[in-house]
């Protein structure tokens, strides 16, 4: 499960100084840990459609701004869909990150 999403996250987070690892917990897919940042990736099922995607959440990161920046990069890299979305996502902030990084939606998805 989530091999494609893991590959996308690995691509996006490659030069960020952290480590992406598969989780051993049933309720988590994988984790990312870097100095000051800890992100949890977990499966989410939409009740109305039954669609499953991988969401990301901050897990008590000390550097909240960096965590939010990395979450935005993950969302952009996956292609502006439900993959790597999070509760309370601010699309204006995501757009600002996209514009400042000069990257396109879906750039990290190498299917």
MODELLER restraints for C-alpha pairs under 7 A, 6 or more apart:
rsr = mdl.restraints
at = mdl.atoms
rsr.add(forms.Gaussian(group=physical.xy_distance, feature=features.Distance(at['CA:8:A'], at['CA:78:A']), mean=6.48, stdev=0.5))
rsr.add(forms.Gaussian(group=physical.xy_distance, feature=features.Distance(at['CA:8:A'], at['CA:108:A']), mean=5.44, stdev=0.5))
rsr.add(forms.Gaussian(group=physical.xy_distance, feature=features.Distance(at['CA:8:A'], at['CA:109:A']), mean=5.51, stdev=0.5))
rsr.add(forms.Gaussian(group=physical.xy_distance, feature=features.Distance(at['CA:9:A'], at['CA:74:A']), mean=6.36, stdev=0.5))
rsr.add(forms.Gaussian(group=physical.xy_distance, feature=features.Distance(at['CA:10:A'], at['CA:20:A']), mean=6.70, stdev=0.5))
rsr.add(forms.Gaussian(group=physical.xy_distance, feature=features.Distance(at['CA:11:A'], at['CA:108:A']), mean=6.00, stdev=0.5))
rsr.add(forms.Gaussian(group=physical.xy_distance, feature=features.Distance(at['CA:12:A'], at['CA:73:A']), mean=6.92, stdev=0.5))
rsr.add(forms.Gaussian(group=physical.xy_distance, feature=features.Distance(at['CA:12:A'], at['CA:74:A']), mean=6.13, stdev=0.5))
rsr.add(forms.Gaussian(group=physical.xy_distance, feature=features.Distance(at['CA:12:A'], at['CA:77:A']), mean=6.44, stdev=0.5))
rsr.add(forms.Gaussian(group=physical.xy_distance, feature=features.Distance(at['CA:12:A'], at['CA:108:A']), mean=6.27, stdev=0.5))
rsr.add(forms.Gaussian(group=physical.xy_distance, feature=features.Distance(at['CA:17:A'], at['CA:34:A']), mean=6.01, stdev=0.5))
rsr.add(forms.Gaussian(group=physical.xy_distance, feature=features.Distance(at['CA:18:A'], at['CA:32:A']), mean=6.72, stdev=0.5))
rsr.add(forms.Gaussian(group=physical.xy_distance, feature=features.Distance(at['CA:18:A'], at['CA:33:A']), mean=5.37, stdev=0.5))
rsr.add(forms.Gaussian(group=physical.xy_distance, feature=features.Distance(at['CA:18:A'], at['CA:34:A']), mean=3.90, stdev=0.5))
rsr.add(forms.Gaussian(group=physical.xy_distance, feature=features.Distance(at['CA:19:A'], at['CA:32:A']), mean=5.54, stdev=0.5))
rsr.add(forms.Gaussian(group=physical.xy_distance, feature=features.Distance(at['CA:19:A'], at['CA:33:A']), mean=5.42, stdev=0.5))
rsr.add(forms.Gaussian(group=physical.xy_distance, feature=features.Distance(at['CA:19:A'], at['CA:34:A']), mean=6.43, stdev=0.5))
rsr.add(forms.Gaussian(group=physical.xy_distance, feature=features.Distance(at['CA:20:A'], at['CA:31:A']), mean=5.64, stdev=0.5))
rsr.add(forms.Gaussian(group=physical.xy_distance, feature=features.Distance(at['CA:20:A'], at['CA:32:A']), mean=4.36, stdev=0.5))
rsr.add(forms.Gaussian(group=physical.xy_distance, feature=features.Distance(at['CA:20:A'], at['CA:33:A']), mean=6.68, stdev=0.5))
rsr.add(forms.Gaussian(group=physical.xy_distance, feature=features.Distance(at['CA:21:A'], at['CA:30:A']), mean=5.56, stdev=0.5))
rsr.add(forms.Gaussian(group=physical.xy_distance, feature=features.Distance(at['CA:21:A'], at['CA:31:A']), mean=5.45, stdev=0.5))
rsr.add(forms.Gaussian(group=physical.xy_distance, feature=features.Distance(at['CA:21:A'], at['CA:32:A']), mean=6.49, stdev=0.5))
rsr.add(forms.Gaussian(group=physical.xy_distance, feature=features.Distance(at['CA:22:A'], at['CA:29:A']), mean=6.22, stdev=0.5))
rsr.add(forms.Gaussian(group=physical.xy_distance, feature=features.Distance(at['CA:22:A'], at['CA:30:A']), mean=4.16, stdev=0.5))
rsr.add(forms.Gaussian(group=physical.xy_distance, feature=features.Distance(at['CA:22:A'], at['CA:31:A']), mean=6.37, stdev=0.5))
rsr.add(forms.Gaussian(group=physical.xy_distance, feature=features.Distance(at['CA:23:A'], at['CA:29:A']), mean=5.54, stdev=0.5))
rsr.add(forms.Gaussian(group=physical.xy_distance, feature=features.Distance(at['CA:23:A'], at['CA:30:A']), mean=4.47, stdev=0.5))
rsr.add(forms.Gaussian(group=physical.xy_distance, feature=features.Distance(at['CA:23:A'], at['CA:31:A']), mean=6.24, stdev=0.5))
rsr.add(forms.Gaussian(group=physical.xy_distance, feature=features.Distance(at['CA:27:A'], at['CA:42:A']), mean=6.32, stdev=0.5))
rsr.add(forms.Gaussian(group=physical.xy_distance, feature=features.Distance(at['CA:28:A'], at['CA:40:A']), mean=6.97, stdev=0.5))
rsr.add(forms.Gaussian(group=physical.xy_distance, feature=features.Distance(at['CA:28:A'], at['CA:41:A']), mean=5.97, stdev=0.5))
rsr.add(forms.Gaussian(group=physical.xy_distance, feature=features.Distance(at['CA:28:A'], at['CA:42:A']), mean=4.36, stdev=0.5))
rsr.add(forms.Gaussian(group=physical.xy_distance, feature=features.Distance(at['CA:28:A'], at['CA:43:A']), mean=6.76, stdev=0.5))
rsr.add(forms.Gaussian(group=physical.xy_distance, feature=features.Distance(at['CA:29:A'], at['CA:41:A']), mean=5.53, stdev=0.5))
rsr.add(forms.Gaussian(group=physical.xy_distance, feature=features.Distance(at['CA:29:A'], at['CA:42:A']), mean=4.97, stdev=0.5))
rsr.add(forms.Gaussian(group=physical.xy_distance, feature=features.Distance(at['CA:29:A'], at['CA:43:A']), mean=6.60, stdev=0.5))
rsr.add(forms.Gaussian(group=physical.xy_distance, feature=features.Distance(at['CA:30:A'], at['CA:40:A']), mean=6.38, stdev=0.5))
rsr.add(forms.Gaussian(group=physical.xy_distance, feature=features.Distance(at['CA:30:A'], at['CA:41:A']), mean=5.26, stdev=0.5))
rsr.add(forms.Gaussian(group=physical.xy_distance, feature=features.Distance(at['CA:31:A'], at['CA:39:A']), mean=5.75, stdev=0.5))
rsr.add(forms.Gaussian(group=physical.xy_distance, feature=features.Distance(at['CA:31:A'], at['CA:40:A']), mean=4.72, stdev=0.5))
rsr.add(forms.Gaussian(group=physical.xy_distance, feature=features.Distance(at['CA:31:A'], at['CA:41:A']), mean=5.92, stdev=0.5))
rsr.add(forms.Gaussian(group=physical.xy_distance, feature=features.Distance(at['CA:32:A'], at['CA:38:A']), mean=5.70, stdev=0.5))
rsr.add(forms.Gaussian(group=physical.xy_distance, feature=features.Distance(at['CA:32:A'], at['CA:39:A']), mean=5.06, stdev=0.5))
rsr.add(forms.Gaussian(group=physical.xy_distance, feature=features.Distance(at['CA:32:A'], at['CA:40:A']), mean=6.55, stdev=0.5))
rsr.add(forms.Gaussian(group=physical.xy_distance, feature=features.Distance(at['CA:33:A'], at['CA:39:A']), mean=6.54, stdev=0.5))
rsr.add(forms.Gaussian(group=physical.xy_distance, feature=features.Distance(at['CA:36:A'], at['CA:61:A']), mean=5.64, stdev=0.5))
rsr.add(forms.Gaussian(group=physical.xy_distance, feature=features.Distance(at['CA:36:A'], at['CA:62:A']), mean=4.81, stdev=0.5))
rsr.add(forms.Gaussian(group=physical.xy_distance, feature=features.Distance(at['CA:36:A'], at['CA:63:A']), mean=4.96, stdev=0.5))
rsr.add(forms.Gaussian(group=physical.xy_distance, feature=features.Distance(at['CA:37:A'], at['CA:61:A']), mean=4.47, stdev=0.5))
rsr.add(forms.Gaussian(group=physical.xy_distance, feature=features.Distance(at['CA:37:A'], at['CA:62:A']), mean=6.25, stdev=0.5))
rsr.add(forms.Gaussian(group=physical.xy_distance, feature=features.Distance(at['CA:37:A'], at['CA:63:A']), mean=5.92, stdev=0.5))
rsr.add(forms.Gaussian(group=physical.xy_distance, feature=features.Distance(at['CA:37:A'], at['CA:67:A']), mean=5.68, stdev=0.5))
rsr.add(forms.Gaussian(group=physical.xy_distance, feature=features.Distance(at['CA:38:A'], at['CA:58:A']), mean=6.24, stdev=0.5))
rsr.add(forms.Gaussian(group=physical.xy_distance, feature=features.Distance(at['CA:38:A'], at['CA:59:A']), mean=5.40, stdev=0.5))
rsr.add(forms.Gaussian(group=physical.xy_distance, feature=features.Distance(at['CA:38:A'], at['CA:60:A']), mean=6.73, stdev=0.5))
rsr.add(forms.Gaussian(group=physical.xy_distance, feature=features.Distance(at['CA:38:A'], at['CA:61:A']), mean=5.20, stdev=0.5))
rsr.add(forms.Gaussian(group=physical.xy_distance, feature=features.Distance(at['CA:39:A'], at['CA:56:A']), mean=6.65, stdev=0.5))
rsr.add(forms.Gaussian(group=physical.xy_distance, feature=features.Distance(at['CA:39:A'], at['CA:57:A']), mean=5.70, stdev=0.5))
rsr.add(forms.Gaussian(group=physical.xy_distance, feature=features.Distance(at['CA:39:A'], at['CA:58:A']), mean=4.80, stdev=0.5))
rsr.add(forms.Gaussian(group=physical.xy_distance, feature=features.Distance(at['CA:39:A'], at['CA:59:A']), mean=5.47, stdev=0.5))
rsr.add(forms.Gaussian(group=physical.xy_distance, feature=features.Distance(at['CA:40:A'], at['CA:56:A']), mean=5.60, stdev=0.5))
rsr.add(forms.Gaussian(group=physical.xy_distance, feature=features.Distance(at['CA:40:A'], at['CA:57:A']), mean=5.38, stdev=0.5))
rsr.add(forms.Gaussian(group=physical.xy_distance, feature=features.Distance(at['CA:40:A'], at['CA:58:A']), mean=6.45, stdev=0.5))
rsr.add(forms.Gaussian(group=physical.xy_distance, feature=features.Distance(at['CA:40:A'], at['CA:59:A']), mean=6.32, stdev=0.5))
rsr.add(forms.Gaussian(group=physical.xy_distance, feature=features.Distance(at['CA:41:A'], at['CA:54:A']), mean=6.30, stdev=0.5))
rsr.add(forms.Gaussian(group=physical.xy_distance, feature=features.Distance(at['CA:41:A'], at['CA:55:A']), mean=5.59, stdev=0.5))
rsr.add(forms.Gaussian(group=physical.xy_distance, feature=features.Distance(at['CA:41:A'], at['CA:56:A']), mean=4.42, stdev=0.5))
rsr.add(forms.Gaussian(group=physical.xy_distance, feature=features.Distance(at['CA:41:A'], at['CA:57:A']), mean=6.59, stdev=0.5))
rsr.add(forms.Gaussian(group=physical.xy_distance, feature=features.Distance(at['CA:42:A'], at['CA:54:A']), mean=5.41, stdev=0.5))
rsr.add(forms.Gaussian(group=physical.xy_distance, feature=features.Distance(at['CA:42:A'], at['CA:55:A']), mean=5.43, stdev=0.5))
rsr.add(forms.Gaussian(group=physical.xy_distance, feature=features.Distance(at['CA:42:A'], at['CA:56:A']), mean=6.37, stdev=0.5))
rsr.add(forms.Gaussian(group=physical.xy_distance, feature=features.Distance(at['CA:43:A'], at['CA:52:A']), mean=6.59, stdev=0.5))
rsr.add(forms.Gaussian(group=physical.xy_distance, feature=features.Distance(at['CA:43:A'], at['CA:53:A']), mean=5.75, stdev=0.5))
rsr.add(forms.Gaussian(group=physical.xy_distance, feature=features.Distance(at['CA:43:A'], at['CA:54:A']), mean=4.55, stdev=0.5))
rsr.add(forms.Gaussian(group=physical.xy_distance, feature=features.Distance(at['CA:43:A'], at['CA:55:A']), mean=6.20, stdev=0.5))
rsr.add(forms.Gaussian(group=physical.xy_distance, feature=features.Distance(at['CA:44:A'], at['CA:52:A']), mean=5.49, stdev=0.5))
rsr.add(forms.Gaussian(group=physical.xy_distance, feature=features.Distance(at['CA:44:A'], at['CA:53:A']), mean=5.38, stdev=0.5))
rsr.add(forms.Gaussian(group=physical.xy_distance, feature=features.Distance(at['CA:44:A'], at['CA:54:A']), mean=5.92, stdev=0.5))
rsr.add(forms.Gaussian(group=physical.xy_distance, feature=features.Distance(at['CA:44:A'], at['CA:55:A']), mean=6.34, stdev=0.5))
rsr.add(forms.Gaussian(group=physical.xy_distance, feature=features.Distance(at['CA:45:A'], at['CA:51:A']), mean=5.56, stdev=0.5))
rsr.add(forms.Gaussian(group=physical.xy_distance, feature=features.Distance(at['CA:45:A'], at['CA:52:A']), mean=4.36, stdev=0.5))
rsr.add(forms.Gaussian(group=physical.xy_distance, feature=features.Distance(at['CA:45:A'], at['CA:53:A']), mean=6.56, stdev=0.5))
rsr.add(forms.Gaussian(group=physical.xy_distance, feature=features.Distance(at['CA:46:A'], at['CA:52:A']), mean=6.46, stdev=0.5))
rsr.add(forms.Gaussian(group=physical.xy_distance, feature=features.Distance(at['CA:53:A'], at['CA:82:A']), mean=6.28, stdev=0.5))
rsr.add(forms.Gaussian(group=physical.xy_distance, feature=features.Distance(at['CA:53:A'], at['CA:83:A']), mean=5.52, stdev=0.5))
rsr.add(forms.Gaussian(group=physical.xy_distance, feature=features.Distance(at['CA:54:A'], at['CA:83:A']), mean=5.33, stdev=0.5))
rsr.add(forms.Gaussian(group=physical.xy_distance, feature=features.Distance(at['CA:54:A'], at['CA:84:A']), mean=5.67, stdev=0.5))
rsr.add(forms.Gaussian(group=physical.xy_distance, feature=features.Distance(at['CA:55:A'], at['CA:83:A']), mean=6.12, stdev=0.5))
rsr.add(forms.Gaussian(group=physical.xy_distance, feature=features.Distance(at['CA:55:A'], at['CA:84:A']), mean=4.41, stdev=0.5))
rsr.add(forms.Gaussian(group=physical.xy_distance, feature=features.Distance(at['CA:55:A'], at['CA:85:A']), mean=5.19, stdev=0.5))
rsr.add(forms.Gaussian(group=physical.xy_distance, feature=features.Distance(at['CA:55:A'], at['CA:86:A']), mean=5.73, stdev=0.5))
rsr.add(forms.Gaussian(group=physical.xy_distance, feature=features.Distance(at['CA:56:A'], at['CA:84:A']), mean=5.18, stdev=0.5))
rsr.add(forms.Gaussian(group=physical.xy_distance, feature=features.Distance(at['CA:56:A'], at['CA:85:A']), mean=6.24, stdev=0.5))
rsr.add(forms.Gaussian(group=physical.xy_distance, feature=features.Distance(at['CA:56:A'], at['CA:86:A']), mean=5.58, stdev=0.5))
rsr.add(forms.Gaussian(group=physical.xy_distance, feature=features.Distance(at['CA:57:A'], at['CA:86:A']), mean=6.08, stdev=0.5))
rsr.add(forms.Gaussian(group=physical.xy_distance, feature=features.Distance(at['CA:58:A'], at['CA:67:A']), mean=6.64, stdev=0.5))
rsr.add(forms.Gaussian(group=physical.xy_distance, feature=features.Distance(at['CA:61:A'], at['CA:67:A']), mean=6.77, stdev=0.5))
rsr.add(forms.Gaussian(group=physical.xy_distance, feature=features.Distance(at['CA:72:A'], at['CA:94:A']), mean=5.23, stdev=0.5))
rsr.add(forms.Gaussian(group=physical.xy_distance, feature=features.Distance(at['CA:72:A'], at['CA:97:A']), mean=6.81, stdev=0.5))
rsr.add(forms.Gaussian(group=physical.xy_distance, feature=features.Distance(at['CA:74:A'], at['CA:84:A']), mean=6.22, stdev=0.5))
rsr.add(forms.Gaussian(group=physical.xy_distance, feature=features.Distance(at['CA:75:A'], at['CA:83:A']), mean=6.61, stdev=0.5))
rsr.add(forms.Gaussian(group=physical.xy_distance, feature=features.Distance(at['CA:75:A'], at['CA:84:A']), mean=5.09, stdev=0.5))
rsr.add(forms.Gaussian(group=physical.xy_distance, feature=features.Distance(at['CA:75:A'], at['CA:85:A']), mean=6.11, stdev=0.5))
rsr.add(forms.Gaussian(group=physical.xy_distance, feature=features.Distance(at['CA:76:A'], at['CA:98:A']), mean=6.89, stdev=0.5))
rsr.add(forms.Gaussian(group=physical.xy_distance, feature=features.Distance(at['CA:76:A'], at['CA:105:A']), mean=4.76, stdev=0.5))
rsr.add(forms.Gaussian(group=physical.xy_distance, feature=features.Distance(at['CA:76:A'], at['CA:106:A']), mean=6.14, stdev=0.5))
rsr.add(forms.Gaussian(group=physical.xy_distance, feature=features.Distance(at['CA:77:A'], at['CA:105:A']), mean=5.68, stdev=0.5))
rsr.add(forms.Gaussian(group=physical.xy_distance, feature=features.Distance(at['CA:77:A'], at['CA:106:A']), mean=4.65, stdev=0.5))
rsr.add(forms.Gaussian(group=physical.xy_distance, feature=features.Distance(at['CA:77:A'], at['CA:107:A']), mean=5.11, stdev=0.5))
rsr.add(forms.Gaussian(group=physical.xy_distance, feature=features.Distance(at['CA:77:A'], at['CA:108:A']), mean=4.64, stdev=0.5))
rsr.add(forms.Gaussian(group=physical.xy_distance, feature=features.Distance(at['CA:77:A'], at['CA:109:A']), mean=6.63, stdev=0.5))
rsr.add(forms.Gaussian(group=physical.xy_distance, feature=features.Distance(at['CA:78:A'], at['CA:105:A']), mean=6.82, stdev=0.5))
rsr.add(forms.Gaussian(group=physical.xy_distance, feature=features.Distance(at['CA:78:A'], at['CA:106:A']), mean=4.74, stdev=0.5))
rsr.add(forms.Gaussian(group=physical.xy_distance, feature=features.Distance(at['CA:78:A'], at['CA:108:A']), mean=6.12, stdev=0.5))
rsr.add(forms.Gaussian(group=physical.xy_distance, feature=features.Distance(at['CA:78:A'], at['CA:109:A']), mean=5.74, stdev=0.5))
rsr.add(forms.Gaussian(group=physical.xy_distance, feature=features.Distance(at['CA:79:A'], at['CA:105:A']), mean=4.37, stdev=0.5))
rsr.add(forms.Gaussian(group=physical.xy_distance, feature=features.Distance(at['CA:79:A'], at['CA:106:A']), mean=3.42, stdev=0.5))
rsr.add(forms.Gaussian(group=physical.xy_distance, feature=features.Distance(at['CA:80:A'], at['CA:105:A']), mean=5.84, stdev=0.5))
rsr.add(forms.Gaussian(group=physical.xy_distance, feature=features.Distance(at['CA:80:A'], at['CA:106:A']), mean=6.95, stdev=0.5))
